[in-house]
Amino acid sequence: MPSFRNHLVLLSTLLLATACGGTEELPAEGSAPVLESSGDPEGGVEAFSACNVTLACANGSSIQCSSASGNCHSTSTSVTCDGVSKVCAPSSCAPAVRTINENIGVCYPSRHPYGRYAILSPESGVTYTWSSNYASLHSNTGSYIVLSATSVGYFTLTVTASRPGCAQTTTFSADFYAEDAAFCGF
């Protein structure tokens, strides 16, 4: 003779099938109610997971939520379960921050060879625009520059990176030291 617990499981399954519109096929993902076993040796039911929504975001990540009451919604950029929303992080077209390397240090007063500085692993298609305090740049665009110091001491090189068709820019900088020419060794 079946136990009361087995009758409860059968009744829950019948009510669930009726609430879902009978025996029609349910979608593989979305709002299909699922009975989950509790691991109880007598086969008891632990909980209903009425809906689960997973959304692949444009930036390569994904967001997900679930609701025991079946209250799940999604848009092209967000998921909402039981009134709690999660939104995909915006895709960024902005160039990545890069490291500025000193290839040849600069002396003051400057003479050949002038200071040479380059961006480590520059991105293809990105425009790099350079600026500096206390240094004269011989050019201000490209993945490397040549410069002359305007004094002995620290100076900052700042790079603004931009990508065609992207309104976002990335700015990064590094500090370097201009030696007195008497101590430069060349």
Disulfide bonds with the S-S distance in Angstrom:
Cys51-Cys72 1.87
Cys57-Cys88 1.98
Cys65-Cys81 1.95
Cys93-Cys166 1.84
Cys107-Cys184 1.57
